[in-house]
Amino acid sequence: MSLDNTHPSNPFNVDFVIPFDVSIPKGQGQRAEVVGEIKEGYERLLRALEGEGGLKVGTRPAHSSATAKDTKDEKEKKAEEVWVFVGISDEKLTELVERER
């Protein structure tokens, strides 16, 4: 799908969405360190998509009141994520496909 041609069902020209988990398990002792790691990972993802990848990116927080169990220590955590909306031009898509061949 081209970024230049909007479609009524996709007015913002979003080609795919990446959910980025920003939840922190309850009782996390090193909270500041975990928050820093999440922020660093998020910024690295945006740099890779926009800077290195040359893609069009927008973000939005997506909070859920649902809870999930962490499989390692079975601690309950609030399920929170940031949605990263990505759009790609036809030219960039062609470039990426040709590069992968």
GROMACS elastic network, one bead per residue, 0.5 to 0.9 nm:
[ bonds ]
;  ai    aj funct       b0    kb
    1     4     6  0.86770   500
    1     5     6  0.77305   500
    1     6     6  0.88181   500
    1    13     6  0.77835   500
    1    14     6  0.86814   500
    1    15     6  0.68870   500
    1    87     6  0.86779   500
    1    88     6  0.77636   500
    1    89     6  0.74768   500
    1    90     6  0.69064   500
    2     5     6  0.55811   500
    2     6     6  0.77688   500
    2    13     6  0.74158   500
    2    15     6  0.86842   500
    2    87     6  0.83261   500
    2    88     6  0.69544   500
    2    89     6  0.51732   500
    2    90     6  0.52695   500
    2    91     6  0.86916   500
    3     6     6  0.68745   500
    3    12     6  0.83995   500
    3    13     6  0.53907   500
    3    14     6  0.79866   500
    3    15     6  0.86320   500
    3    56     6  0.89839   500
    3    87     6  0.66112   500
    3    88     6  0.63655   500
    3    89     6  0.51807   500
    3    90     6  0.74486   500
    4    13     6  0.80260   500
    4    89     6  0.74964   500
    4    90     6  0.87938   500
    5    13     6  0.77426   500
    6     9     6  0.84457   500
    6    10     6  0.65024   500
    6    11     6  0.54470   500
    6    12     6  0.71246   500
    6    13     6  0.59848   500
    7    10     6  0.51075   500
    7    11     6  0.57048   500
    7    12     6  0.85275   500
    7    13     6  0.75730   500
    8    11     6  0.55568   500
   10    13     6  0.54775   500
   10    14     6  0.65462   500
   10    15     6  0.86693   500
   11    14     6  0.79763   500
   12    87     6  0.85426   500
   13    86     6  0.83946   500
   13    87     6  0.60468   500
   13    88     6  0.83918   500
   14    17     6  0.74540   500
   14    56     6  0.89343   500
   14    57     6  0.88037   500
   14    85     6  0.60488   500
   14    86     6  0.55952   500
   14    88     6  0.79818   500
   15    85     6  0.76258   500
   15    86     6  0.58538   500
   15    88     6  0.66689   500
   16    84     6  0.84586   500
   16    85     6  0.61913   500
   16    86     6  0.54422   500
   16    87     6  0.69033   500
   17    83     6  0.64217   500
   17    84     6  0.55331   500
   17    86     6  0.60309   500
   17    87     6  0.89509   500
   18    82     6  0.82958   500
   18    83     6  0.57837   500
   18    85     6  0.65579   500
   18    86     6  0.77748   500
   19    62     6  0.86877   500
   19    81     6  0.61788   500
   19    82     6  0.58678   500
   19    84     6  0.62254   500
   19    85     6  0.87519   500
   20    42     6  0.74242   500
   20    80     6  0.85441   500
   20    81     6  0.52129   500
   20    82     6  0.50691   500
   20    83     6  0.60778   500
   20    84     6  0.71513   500
   21    24     6  0.89614   500
   21    38     6  0.82590   500
   21    79     6  0.77676   500
   21    80     6  0.61264   500
   21    82     6  0.65530   500
   21    83     6  0.87790   500
   22    35     6  0.82151   500
   22    38     6  0.62843   500
   22    39     6  0.83843   500
   22    42     6  0.87644   500
   22    79     6  0.80408   500
   22    80     6  0.56364   500
   22    81     6  0.50770   500
   22    82     6  0.69313   500
   23    38     6  0.87444   500
   23    77     6  0.68108   500
   23    78     6  0.61441   500
   23    79     6  0.57508   500
   23    80     6  0.50050   500
   23    81     6  0.67765   500
   24    27     6  0.87447   500
   24    28     6  0.70656   500
   24    31     6  0.77548   500
   24    34     6  0.73940   500
   24    35     6  0.78010   500
   24    77     6  0.63664   500
   24    78     6  0.73203   500
   24    79     6  0.85258   500
   24    80     6  0.85486   500
   25    28     6  0.57155   500
   25    69     6  0.87899   500
   25    70     6  0.73880   500
   25    75     6  0.64313   500
   25    76     6  0.63926   500
   25    78     6  0.73459   500
   26    29     6  0.88948   500
   26    75     6  0.65956   500
   26    76     6  0.63085   500
   26    77     6  0.55455   500
   26    78     6  0.80503   500
   27    31     6  0.85187   500
   27    75     6  0.81613   500
   28    31     6  0.55761   500
   28    34     6  0.82264   500
   29    32     6  0.87013   500
   30    33     6  0.53538   500
   30    34     6  0.62708   500
   30    35     6  0.87347   500
   31    34     6  0.51205   500
   31    35     6  0.61136   500
   31    36     6  0.85575   500
   32    35     6  0.51345   500
   32    36     6  0.61588   500
   32    37     6  0.87011   500
   33    36     6  0.50711   500
   33    37     6  0.62702   500
   33    38     6  0.87337   500
   34    37     6  0.50637   500
   34    38     6  0.62208   500
   34    39     6  0.86163   500
   35    38     6  0.51391   500
   35    39     6  0.61629   500
   35    40     6  0.85580   500
   36    39     6  0.51285   500
   36    40     6  0.60497   500
   36    41     6  0.85638   500
   37    40     6  0.50753   500
   37    41     6  0.60972   500
   37    42     6  0.85472   500
   38    41     6  0.51743   500
   38    42     6  0.61368   500
   38    43     6  0.86453   500
   39    42     6  0.51085   500
   39    43     6  0.61587   500
   39    44     6  0.85334   500
   40    43     6  0.51946   500
   40    44     6  0.60700   500
   40    45     6  0.86182   500
   41    44     6  0.50393   500
   41    45     6  0.61835   500
   41    46     6  0.87551   500
   42    45     6  0.51529   500
   42    46     6  0.63965   500
   42    47     6  0.87394   500
   43    46     6  0.51539   500
   43    47     6  0.61636   500
   43    48     6  0.85836   500
   44    47     6  0.51285   500
   44    48     6  0.61204   500
   44    49     6  0.86614   500
   45    48     6  0.51591   500
   45    49     6  0.62389   500
   45    50     6  0.85847   500
   46    49     6  0.51861   500
   46    50     6  0.58809   500
   46    51     6  0.77185   500
   46    57     6  0.75617   500
   46    84     6  0.84201   500
   47    50     6  0.53321   500
   47    51     6  0.50313   500
   47    52     6  0.66093   500
   47    53     6  0.81839   500
   48    51     6  0.56914   500
   48    53     6  0.57918   500
   48    54     6  0.83228   500
   48    55     6  0.89738   500
   49    52     6  0.60837   500
   49    54     6  0.63056   500
   49    55     6  0.55899   500
   49    56     6  0.77657   500
   49    57     6  0.73124   500
   49    86     6  0.82220   500
   50    53     6  0.54696   500
   50    56     6  0.62316   500
   50    57     6  0.65313   500
   51    54     6  0.54284   500
   51    55     6  0.76875   500
   52    55     6  0.83716   500
   53    92     6  0.88572   500
   54    88     6  0.83755   500
   54    92     6  0.76989   500
   55    86     6  0.67914   500
   55    87     6  0.62370   500
   55    88     6  0.55230   500
   55    89     6  0.78461   500
   55    92     6  0.78284   500
   56    85     6  0.82594   500
   56    86     6  0.57489   500
   56    87     6  0.50301   500
   56    88     6  0.62711   500
   56    89     6  0.84268   500
   57    84     6  0.67714   500
   57    85     6  0.56349   500
   57    87     6  0.64100   500
   57    88     6  0.89258   500
   58    83     6  0.83999   500
   58    84     6  0.59034   500
   58    85     6  0.50924   500
   58    86     6  0.66380   500
   58    87     6  0.86610   500
   59    82     6  0.68111   500
   59    83     6  0.55928   500
   59    85     6  0.58326   500
   59    86     6  0.87017   500
   60    81     6  0.89672   500
   60    82     6  0.57288   500
   60    83     6  0.53308   500
   60    84     6  0.67348   500
   60    85     6  0.80659   500
   61    80     6  0.81931   500
   61    81     6  0.63797   500
   61    83     6  0.60868   500
   61    84     6  0.87893   500
   62    80     6  0.64907   500
   62    81     6  0.53656   500
   62    82     6  0.53103   500
   62    83     6  0.63524   500
   63    66     6  0.88526   500
   63    78     6  0.88410   500
   63    79     6  0.71606   500
   63    81     6  0.62029   500
   63    82     6  0.78251   500
   64    67     6  0.79762   500
   64    78     6  0.74864   500
   64    79     6  0.58188   500
   64    80     6  0.58013   500
   64    81     6  0.80965   500
   65    78     6  0.68058   500
   65    79     6  0.69757   500
   65    80     6  0.81849   500
   66    77     6  0.89141   500
   66    78     6  0.64212   500
   66    79     6  0.59482   500
   66    80     6  0.86557   500
   67    76     6  0.65551   500
   67    77     6  0.57004   500
   67    79     6  0.53851   500
   67    80     6  0.89580   500
   68    75     6  0.84845   500
   68    76     6  0.58036   500
   68    77     6  0.56252   500
   68    78     6  0.64474   500
   68    79     6  0.61402   500
   69    72     6  0.87652   500
   69    73     6  0.83756   500
   69    74     6  0.53529   500
   69    75     6  0.57772   500
   69    77     6  0.63385   500
   69    78     6  0.88761   500
   70    73     6  0.60435   500
   70    75     6  0.54718   500
   70    76     6  0.63020   500
   70    77     6  0.70430   500
   71    74     6  0.52531   500
   71    75     6  0.79109   500
   72    75     6  0.81054   500
   73    76     6  0.89070   500
   77    80     6  0.88685   500
   88    91     6  0.82274   500
   88    92     6  0.63247   500
   88    93     6  0.64107   500
   89    92     6  0.52278   500
   89    93     6  0.61894   500
   89    94     6  0.86232   500
   90    93     6  0.50747   500
   90    94     6  0.61455   500
   90    95     6  0.85944   500
   91    94     6  0.51585   500
   91    95     6  0.62193   500
   91    96     6  0.87332   500
   92    96     6  0.61634   500
   92    97     6  0.85923   500
   93    96     6  0.51467   500
   93    97     6  0.61580   500
   93    98     6  0.85757   500
   94    97     6  0.51710   500
   94    98     6  0.60974   500
   94    99     6  0.84956   500
   95    98     6  0.52373   500
   95    99     6  0.60786   500
   95   100     6  0.87033   500
   96    99     6  0.50634   500
   96   100     6  0.62633   500
   96   101     6  0.88393   500
   97   100     6  0.52468   500
   97   101     6  0.64919   500
   98   101     6  0.52689   500
